[in-house]
């Protein structure tokens, strides 16, 4: 992930911890579990629009948008559900995560 993505995740984690101690850690665990599911079977999730697929994060209102390009999985954004992916009014987590499928 790029630096901006890590900063946004840290800010979200801190916000959740202010709501309830330990909740931020649970948020990061949920994000990691969503990435694990994505890595295990990226084709599991259906195409939504122009090749973009989405993984929902359990327990928290976040979603991960990605595309498959050949043997690569490219994650474009991790967004709060209240935001749009349209490049306009979102505060998403930009991500340069790539995974080569085995």
Buried (B, 14 or more C-beta within 10 A) or exposed (E): BEEEBEEBBEEBBEEBBEEEEEBBEBBBEBBEBBBEBBEEEBEEBEEEEEEBBBBEBEEBEBBBBBBBEEEEBBBBBBBBEEBEBEEEEBEBBBBEBEBEEE
